[in-house]
């Protein structure tokens, strides 16, 4: 009986931890700057297509950032060079 209670308590604690984790991540909103920085990271790592997707998301959130547009253009130019050497 004691073991059964411990297992239920452990299960409840694990369930509560998962609920807290889900609540913490679901409320997180990503900003245009976040997507811009992610795009730069992917671009620097050679993942140009993913970088372009990140830049697109950044532009959707804030189309006034000139650096995003510049890096997006550079990524497309880099992609063109990769596709047509």
N, C-alpha and C positions, 0 to 999 in steps of 0.2 A: 504494500500500500504506500509506503514511504517513497519507494522508487517511482511509482506511478505519479505521485505528486511532484517529484523532482523533474520528471520528464515533461509534465504539463507546464510547470513553471519555466523550464528551459525553452520550451516551444513558444510560450507567450512572450518571453524576453526576445527571442529571435524575431518573432513576428513584429513586435514593437520596434525593434531596431530597423527592420526592413521598411516599416511604415515611415519612420523618421527619415530614413535615407531617401525614400521616394518623395516625401514632402519637401525635403531640402533641394533636391535637383529639379523638381517640377516647377518651382517658383523662380528659377534662375532665368533671367532674360539676357540674351546676348545682344550686345550693342554693335553698331557699325564699326567701331574701333576694334572690338573683339574679332570680328570677321576679317577686318583688314590685317590685323596681326597674324591671324591664322593663315590667311592667304600668303603673307610674306614667308611664314614658316614652311608652308608646302612648296612655294616657289623655290626657296633656298635648298630644299631637299630634293628638287627635281620633279616634284609632282605638280606639273604645270596645269593640267586639266582641273585638278582639285583646287588649286590656287585660284583659277578663274571662277570656279563656282563660289568660293569664299568671297572674292571681290564682288561678284554679282550680288551676293546677299548683303554685303556692306553698302553697295550702291542703292539697293532697295530701301535700306534703312536711312541712308543719308547720301543724297546724290550731289552734295556740294563739296565733298572732300576731293580736291584735285589730285592728291597723292594716290588715292584709290584708282582713279581713272588712269593716271600715268602707269601705275604698276599693272593694271589690267591690260593696257596696251602693250607693255613690255612682255607680259605673259603670252599674249596672242602672237607677238612677233617671235618669241622664243618657240612657241608651239609650231608656228609656220616653218621655222628653221629645222625643227625636229622632223616634221612631216615631209618637207622637201629639202633635203640636204644639198 
